[in-house]
Amino acid sequence: MKTKVLLLALLSGFVFSVAAQEYQPQVGFSNEAGYKTNFKKNKARDNWFISIAGGASVLLGDQNGEADFKNRLNFAPQVSFGKWFNPYLGFRTQLNGGIIHGFEGDGAQFMQHNKYVAAHVDLLWDVTNFWAPYRESKVFRLIPWVGFGYAQRFKTTESYDRPRTESPTLNAGILTAFRLSKRVDLNVEIQGSLLNEQFNRVEMNHLTDGIVQLSAGLTFKLGKTDFEVLEPMDYALLNDLNGQINSLRAANDELSKRPVSCPECQETVTEVVNNYVDNVVYFRINSAKIDKNQQINIYNTAEFMKNNNAPIKVVGYADKVLLIITWVFLRNVLERSLRNLSINTVSLLARSLSSGEVRTNNLMAKIAGTV
C-alpha cells in the first residue's frame, strides 16, 4: 500500500505542470500573428467567395490628359470569383469592362467612345491577418493584391473606323473589406492596369497606357468561412493522456485522505464459552430405570435448558466390560428412561435427544448425543 501511494504521488507531481484539460480546437481565431501560425487545410469547397461591384474608371492615354476630367470618367462594372487558401493568402479572377473614353488631337478635340473587356488573375494578401492574430470576425481587413491578365478594346465605326486593340495587362490594387455579417462583406477597391502604348489607338512613343478604377460592392462567402489552427501534435492521444492524468489525480486525492501509516489489523478471535452442567445420573448395571434419588439431577438439567435456551450434550460412561454397548443402544436407553419421568420439564430434555458418538479413553467409554 505504501509503495502504491508513493508511486502515485511521484507521478502526480510530474504531471501537475501539464494543463490536463480537454483540448478545444482554435476555430476562427489564432493567438499569434498569422505568419507564425499553421492552419488546417480546408476542403476544396470551403472559403470561396464571389463579389459584385461597380464604380468609375479613367483611361490614361497619350492625349487624354488634355480633356475635361468629367468627360474621361467611365462606368466600370466588375465581377470577381475566388478562394482563400488560409486567412491571409488567396486568389481570384476578376472581369472588368464597360465604356471607355479616349481622346486624340490637339486639345483632345476628338473623343473615342469605345467598349472594352478585361480579365485578370490576382494574388490576394490580407495583411491584417498576416501581421496580426487571425480573427474571422474582424470588422476591417486591408488586402493588397497583384495580378496579370488580358484586355481588349473593340472596333468602333463612329466618326471614323478604329481597329480593335488588345494588350496583356499587369494589375495591382488595394481591397478593403468591412464585415457586415458572417457571410457578407462591403468592399471598396482601387486598382490600376498597365497596357501597351497603342491600346488607346494613339502612338506618341510613350511607354504605356493605363486604366485606373475605383469601385465598391459586396462580397458573398461560400462554404466554410473560417479556418482552424493546426497544432503539430496528436490531440486525440493528448486528450487520452490527460484523461489518465486526471484519473491518477483523483486516485491520489483519494489516497491522500488516508492515514500515513495504517496499523496492522488484529485478528478477531471468537471465544467459545462452554457452560457445563455438572449433573450426573447413575444407572444400575443392566437397568434403564432411573432411581428416585437421581431424578433431581434430571430436573436441574431441564431447568438449565429452559433458562439458557442452549443445546446440551448428554454423555454416558461405562467400564471396560460394557464397551460392547453401542452409542445407539445407550441413547435409546437414556431416551426411554427420561420419557418415563413424570416431571414435565424433564420430558423436554428427553424429546431433545437426537445424535451421539462413541469414544474410548483408557478404561472409560464416552457416549455423547447433541441436542
C-alpha positions in Angstrom: 0.0 0.0 0.0 2.8 2.5 0.9 4.6 1.7 -2.3 1.5 2.4 -4.4 0.9 5.7 -2.6 4.5 6.8 -3.2 4.3 5.9 -6.9 1.1 7.8 -7.4 2.4 10.8 -5.6 5.6 10.9 -7.8 3.6 10.6 -11.0 1.1 13.2 -10.0 3.9 15.6 -9.1 5.5 15.1 -12.5 2.3 15.8 -14.4 0.8 18.7 -12.3 2.7 21.1 -14.6 0.6 19.9 -17.6 -2.8 21.5 -18.1 -4.9 18.4 -18.0 -7.9 19.9 -19.8 -9.8 18.7 -22.8 -8.3 20.3 -26.0 -10.5 22.8 -27.7 -9.6 23.5 -31.4 -8.9 27.1 -32.3 -11.5 27.7 -35.0 -11.9 31.2 -36.4 -9.0 32.8 -34.4 -5.3 32.4 -33.5 -3.3 33.5 -30.5 -0.3 34.6 -32.6 0.2 36.5 -35.8 -0.9 34.7 -38.9 2.6 34.2 -40.3 3.6 32.4 -37.1 0.6 30.1 -37.1 -0.1 26.9 -39.0 -3.7 26.5 -40.3 -5.5 23.3 -41.1 -6.2 22.8 -44.8 -9.9 23.2 -45.5 -11.8 21.2 -48.1 -11.8 22.2 -51.7 -15.4 23.5 -51.5 -14.7 25.8 -48.5 -13.7 29.5 -48.3 -14.9 30.5 -51.7 -16.3 34.0 -52.4 -18.0 35.9 -55.2 -18.0 39.8 -55.5 -20.2 42.1 -57.4 -19.1 45.8 -57.7 -19.3 48.9 -59.7 -17.5 52.2 -59.9 -15.7 54.6 -62.2 -12.6 54.2 -64.4 -10.3 56.6 -66.2 -8.1 55.7 -69.3 -4.6 57.1 -69.1 -3.5 57.7 -72.6 -1.3 60.0 -74.8 -3.7 62.9 -75.2 -6.4 62.1 -72.6 -4.9 64.5 -70.0 -5.9 67.4 -72.2 -9.7 66.6 -71.8 -12.0 67.6 -69.0 -11.9 65.1 -66.2 -15.6 64.6 -66.1 -15.5 63.5 -69.8 -12.9 60.9 -69.0 -14.9 59.1 -66.4 -16.5 55.8 -67.4 -18.9 53.5 -65.6 -16.9 50.3 -64.6 -18.8 47.2 -63.5 -16.8 44.2 -62.2 -17.3 40.6 -61.1 -14.9 38.6 -59.0 -14.7 34.9 -58.0 -12.0 33.5 -55.8 -10.9 31.4 -52.8 -8.9 31.9 -49.6 -6.2 29.2 -49.0 -5.6 30.4 -45.5 -6.6 33.5 -43.5 -4.0 35.8 -45.3 -3.5 34.2 -48.7 -6.0 33.8 -51.6 -6.6 34.2 -55.3 -9.3 35.5 -57.5 -10.3 36.0 -61.1 -11.9 39.4 -61.9 -13.7 40.6 -65.0 -13.8 44.3 -65.8 -15.4 46.1 -68.7 -17.8 48.7 -70.0 -17.4 52.0 -71.8 -14.0 53.7 -72.0 -13.4 57.1 -73.4 -10.2 58.0 -75.3 -9.1 61.3 -76.8 -6.9 62.4 -79.7 -6.0 65.6 -81.5 -4.7 68.8 -80.2 -6.7 69.9 -77.2 -8.4 66.4 -77.1 -10.8 67.6 -79.7 -11.9 64.1 -80.7 -13.4 61.6 -78.2 -13.3 57.9 -78.8 -16.4 56.2 -77.3 -15.5 52.5 -77.1 -16.3 49.4 -75.2 -13.7 47.1 -73.7 -13.4 44.0 -71.6 -10.5 42.8 -69.4 -9.8 39.8 -67.2 -7.0 39.2 -64.7 -5.9 36.7 -62.1 -4.8 38.1 -58.8 -2.9 37.0 -55.7 -4.5 38.4 -52.5 -2.6 39.2 -49.4 -4.6 40.0 -46.2 -2.0 42.0 -44.2 -4.3 42.4 -41.2 -4.4 38.6 -40.7 -0.7 38.2 -41.7 0.9 40.6 -39.3 -1.7 40.4 -36.5 -3.5 37.4 -35.0 -6.2 35.9 -37.2 -9.8 36.7 -36.4 -12.6 35.6 -38.7 -14.8 38.3 -37.0 -12.6 41.3 -37.8 -14.6 44.3 -38.8 -11.9 45.7 -41.2 -9.4 44.0 -43.4 -6.8 45.5 -45.7 -5.9 43.4 -48.7 -3.3 44.5 -51.3 -3.0 42.4 -54.4 -1.1 41.9 -57.7 -2.0 40.1 -60.9 -1.8 39.8 -64.6 -4.4 39.5 -67.4 -5.6 40.5 -70.8 -7.6 43.5 -72.1 -9.4 44.1 -75.4 -10.8 47.3 -76.9 -13.4 46.5 -79.5 -13.6 48.0 -83.0 -15.6 51.2 -83.5 -17.3 52.8 -86.5 -18.4 56.1 -85.1 -17.0 59.2 -86.8 -14.3 57.0 -88.4 -13.2 53.4 -88.1 -11.0 52.4 -85.3 -9.5 49.0 -85.3 -9.6 46.5 -82.4 -6.7 46.7 -80.0 -5.6 44.3 -77.3 -2.9 44.1 -74.7 -1.6 41.9 -71.8 -2.0 43.6 -68.5 -0.2 44.0 -65.2 -2.6 44.7 -62.4 -2.3 45.8 -58.8 -4.6 47.3 -56.3 -5.8 47.6 -52.7 -9.0 46.0 -51.5 -10.6 47.0 -48.2 -13.3 44.7 -46.6 -15.8 45.8 -44.0 -17.6 42.9 -42.3 -21.4 43.1 -42.4 -22.2 39.6 -41.3 -20.7 36.1 -41.2 -21.2 35.7 -45.0 -21.3 39.3 -46.4 -18.6 42.0 -46.7 -18.7 45.5 -48.1 -15.8 46.1 -50.4 -14.1 49.3 -51.5 -11.3 48.8 -54.0 -8.8 50.9 -56.0 -6.8 49.3 -58.8 -4.7 50.1 -61.8 -3.8 48.3 -65.1 -0.7 48.8 -67.3 -1.3 48.2 -71.0 0.5 48.5 -74.3 1.1 52.0 -75.5 -1.1 51.6 -78.6 -4.2 50.5 -76.6 -5.8 53.9 -76.9 -5.1 53.9 -80.7 -2.7 56.8 -80.5 1.0 56.3 -80.6 3.2 59.1 -79.3 6.1 56.9 -78.2 5.1 56.8 -74.6 5.9 53.8 -72.5 2.4 52.5 -71.6 -1.2 53.3 -71.4 -3.2 52.5 -68.3 -6.6 52.3 -66.6 -7.3 53.4 -63.0 -10.6 52.2 -61.4 -12.4 52.9 -58.1 -15.3 50.6 -57.2 -17.5 49.5 -54.3 -19.6 46.4 -53.9 -20.5 43.3 -51.9 -18.7 40.0 -51.3 -20.6 36.8 -50.6 -18.8 34.0 -48.8 -19.5 30.4 -49.9 -18.9 27.2 -47.9 -17.0 27.2 -44.7 -15.9 30.8 -43.8 -13.3 30.3 -41.1 -10.0 28.4 -40.5 -8.8 26.1 -37.7 -5.4 26.4 -36.2 -3.3 23.3 -36.8 -1.1 22.2 -33.9 1.8 19.8 -34.6 0.7 17.0 -32.3 -1.9 14.3 -32.0 -4.6 15.8 -29.8 -6.6 12.5 -29.6 -3.6 11.0 -27.9 -3.1 14.1 -25.8 -6.7 14.0 -24.6 -6.4 10.3 -23.7 -3.2 11.0 -21.7 -4.9 14.0 -20.0 -7.8 11.7 -19.1 -5.3 9.3 -17.5 -3.7 12.1 -15.6 -7.0 13.3 -14.2 -7.8 9.8 -13.1 -4.5 9.5 -11.3 -5.0 12.9 -9.7 -8.4 11.7 -8.4 -6.9 8.5 -7.1 -4.1 10.4 -5.5 -6.5 12.8 -3.8 -8.5 9.9 -2.5 -5.3 8.2 -1.2 -4.2 11.5 0.5 -7.2 11.3 2.7 -6.0 8.1 4.3 -3.6 8.0 7.3 0.1 8.0 6.6 0.6 4.7 8.4 -2.1 2.1 8.7 -1.8 -0.1 11.9 -1.9 -3.8 11.4 -5.4 -5.1 12.0 -5.6 -7.6 14.8 -7.2 -10.9 14.1 -10.5 -11.2 15.9 -10.7 -14.4 17.9 -14.1 -15.6 18.8 -14.1 -17.1 22.2 -16.3 -20.0 22.6 -17.7 -20.3 26.1 -18.9 -23.7 27.2 -21.3 -23.9 30.0 -21.0 -27.1 32.0 -23.9 -28.6 33.9 -22.2 -30.9 36.5 -25.2 -33.2 36.9 -24.5 -36.9 36.9 -27.2 -39.5 36.7 -26.3 -43.0 37.8 -27.9 -46.2 36.4 -27.7 -49.6 37.8 -26.0 -52.3 35.7 -28.3 -53.8 33.1 -31.1 -51.4 34.1 -32.6 -48.4 32.2 -34.6 -47.3 35.2 -33.8 -44.0 36.9 -33.7 -44.2 40.6 -35.7 -41.7 42.6 -32.6 -40.2 44.1 -31.3 -39.4 40.6 -34.4 -37.5 39.4 -33.3 -34.3 41.0 -30.3 -34.2 38.6 -32.6 -34.6 35.6 -34.7 -31.8 36.9 -31.8 -29.5 37.3 -30.6 -30.2 33.7 -34.0 -29.4 32.3 -34.2 -26.1 34.1 -30.9 -25.1 32.7 -32.1 -25.7 29.2 -35.2 -23.6 29.8 -33.3 -20.7 31.3 -30.4 -20.5 28.8 -32.1 -21.7 25.6 -28.9 -23.6 24.8 -28.2 -27.0 23.5 -26.7 -29.6 25.9 -24.6 -32.6 25.4 -25.6 -35.9 27.2 -22.5 -38.0 27.9 -22.6 -41.6 29.1 -19.8 -43.6 30.8 -19.3 -47.3 31.2 -16.5 -49.5 32.5 -14.3 -51.7 30.2 -16.7 -54.6 30.5 -19.5 -52.7 28.8 -17.6 -51.3 25.8 -19.6 -53.7 23.6 -22.7 -51.5 24.2 -23.1 -49.2 21.2 -23.9 -45.5 21.5 -27.3 -46.2 19.8 -28.2 -48.6 22.5 -27.3 -46.2 25.2 -29.1 -43.3 23.6 -32.2 -45.4 23.4 -31.8 -46.4 27.0 -31.5 -42.8 28.1 -34.5 -41.7 26.0 -36.7 -44.5 27.5 -35.5 -43.6 30.9 -36.1 -39.9 30.6 -39.5 -40.3 28.9 -40.7 -42.5 31.9 -40.3 -39.5 34.2 -43.4 -37.7 35.4 -41.8 -34.3 35.6 -42.9 -32.0 32.7 -39.7 -30.1 32.4 -37.7 -33.3 32.3 -39.8 -34.6 29.4 -38.5 -31.6 27.4 -35.0 -32.9 27.8 -36.0 -36.4 26.7 -37.6 -35.2 23.4 -34.4 -33.2 22.5 -32.1 -36.1 22.3 -31.1 -36.7 18.6 -27.5 -37.9 18.0 -24.3 -39.3 19.6 -20.8 -40.6 19.2 -18.6 -43.3 20.8 -15.0 -42.6 22.0 -12.7 -44.6 24.2 -10.0 -43.4 26.6 -8.0 -45.8 28.7 -10.6 -47.7 30.7 -13.6 -45.4 30.0 -16.0 -45.3 27.1 -17.8 -41.9 26.3 -21.0 -41.9 24.5 -22.4 -38.4 23.5 -25.5 -37.1 21.9 -26.1 -33.4 20.8 -29.5 -31.7 21.3 
